[in-house]
């Protein structure tokens, strides 16, 4: 696992930790079941406060990226389970809203494609 905290970055350190672990899990660089360092261990390695890393771990757990298994540590969660459920819920809410707004399916799909391009920078 390779994380770098940039002091000159506008994102707060906990968000940098969260984003980097999330991306490495998504790309497969951190495989499912990979055991992450303890909060204190990672905080010490990165030169951060333990509360900063704990906040990142809580956000990652809420996103379904990691699981905390008590004494067995914190691991990368099975790919996408919670994230896929959240995405499906958001998609359902979007579909219902665009229908209420009177958009066609093609217009709704175009809006999604535009949003994804803007988000992913394509």
C-alpha positions as CSV (number, residue, x, y, z in Angstrom):
1,X,0.0,0.0,0.0
2,X,1.4,3.3,-1.0
3,X,-0.1,6.6,0.3
4,X,1.2,10.1,0.1
5,X,-0.2,13.1,1.9
6,X,0.4,16.4,0.2
7,X,0.4,19.4,2.5
8,X,-0.2,21.7,-0.5
9,X,-3.3,19.8,-1.6
10,X,-6.6,21.6,-1.0
11,X,-8.2,18.3,0.2
12,X,-7.9,17.7,3.9
13,X,-5.5,14.8,4.9
14,X,-8.4,12.4,5.9
15,X,-9.9,12.9,2.5
16,X,-6.6,12.2,0.8
17,X,-6.3,9.0,2.8
18,X,-9.9,8.0,2.0
19,X,-9.5,8.8,-1.7
20,X,-6.2,7.0,-2.2
21,X,-7.3,3.8,-0.4
22,X,-10.6,3.8,-2.3
23,X,-8.9,4.2,-5.6
24,X,-6.3,1.5,-4.8
25,X,-9.1,-0.9,-3.8
26,X,-11.1,-0.1,-6.9
27,X,-8.1,-0.6,-9.2
28,X,-7.2,-3.9,-7.5
29,X,-3.9,-2.6,-6.2
30,X,-5.3,-3.5,-2.8
31,X,-7.1,-6.8,-3.3
32,X,-10.2,-8.0,-1.4
33,X,-9.2,-9.2,2.0
34,X,-6.0,-7.1,2.1
35,X,-5.4,-6.2,5.7
36,X,-4.8,-2.5,6.3
37,X,-2.5,-1.1,8.9
38,X,-4.0,-0.2,12.2
39,X,-5.2,3.4,12.6
40,X,-2.3,4.2,14.9
41,X,0.2,2.4,12.6
42,X,-0.9,4.2,9.5
43,X,-1.1,7.6,11.3
44,X,2.5,7.1,12.5
45,X,3.7,6.1,9.0
46,X,2.0,9.2,7.4
47,X,2.8,11.6,10.2
48,X,-0.9,12.3,10.9
49,X,-3.0,12.3,14.0
50,X,-4.7,8.9,14.8
51,X,-8.1,10.7,14.7
52,X,-7.4,11.8,11.1
53,X,-6.9,8.2,9.9
54,X,-9.8,7.0,12.0
55,X,-12.0,9.5,10.2
56,X,-10.8,8.2,6.8
57,X,-11.4,4.6,7.9
58,X,-15.0,5.4,9.1
59,X,-15.8,7.1,5.8
60,X,-14.3,4.1,3.8
61,X,-16.4,1.7,5.9
62,X,-19.5,3.8,5.3
63,X,-18.8,3.6,1.6
64,X,-18.4,-0.2,1.8
65,X,-14.7,-0.1,0.7
66,X,-13.4,-1.6,3.9
67,X,-14.7,-3.8,6.7
68,X,-13.6,-3.8,10.3
69,X,-13.4,-7.3,11.8
70,X,-12.6,-6.5,15.4
71,X,-9.4,-8.2,16.5
72,X,-8.9,-9.5,13.0
73,X,-8.2,-6.0,11.8
74,X,-9.5,-3.9,8.9
75,X,-9.6,-5.3,5.4
76,X,-10.6,-4.4,1.9
77,X,-14.3,-5.4,1.5
78,X,-15.7,-7.6,-1.2
79,X,-15.8,-5.6,-4.4
80,X,-18.7,-3.3,-4.6
81,X,-21.3,-4.9,-2.4
82,X,-22.3,-1.7,-0.4
83,X,-21.1,0.6,-3.2
84,X,-23.3,-1.2,-5.8
85,X,-26.3,-1.1,-3.5
86,X,-25.8,2.7,-2.9
87,X,-25.4,3.3,-6.7
88,X,-28.5,1.3,-7.5
89,X,-30.5,3.3,-4.9
90,X,-29.2,6.6,-6.4
91,X,-30.0,5.4,-9.9
92,X,-33.5,4.6,-8.8
93,X,-34.0,8.0,-7.3
94,X,-32.6,9.6,-10.4
95,X,-34.9,7.6,-12.7
96,X,-38.0,8.6,-10.6
97,X,-37.0,12.2,-10.6
98,X,-36.4,12.5,-14.4
99,X,-39.7,10.8,-15.0
100,X,-41.5,13.4,-12.8
101,X,-39.6,16.1,-14.7
102,X,-40.9,14.7,-18.0
103,X,-37.6,13.8,-19.5
104,X,-37.3,11.0,-22.1
105,X,-35.1,8.0,-21.4
106,X,-32.6,9.4,-24.0
107,X,-32.5,12.8,-22.3
108,X,-31.9,11.1,-18.9
109,X,-29.2,8.9,-20.2
110,X,-27.5,12.0,-21.9
111,X,-27.6,13.8,-18.5
112,X,-25.9,10.8,-16.8
113,X,-23.2,10.5,-19.5
114,X,-22.5,14.3,-19.2
115,X,-22.2,14.0,-15.4
116,X,-19.9,11.0,-15.6
117,X,-17.7,12.7,-18.2
118,X,-17.5,15.7,-15.9
119,X,-16.7,13.6,-12.9
120,X,-14.2,11.2,-14.5
121,X,-12.6,13.9,-16.7
122,X,-13.2,12.1,-20.0
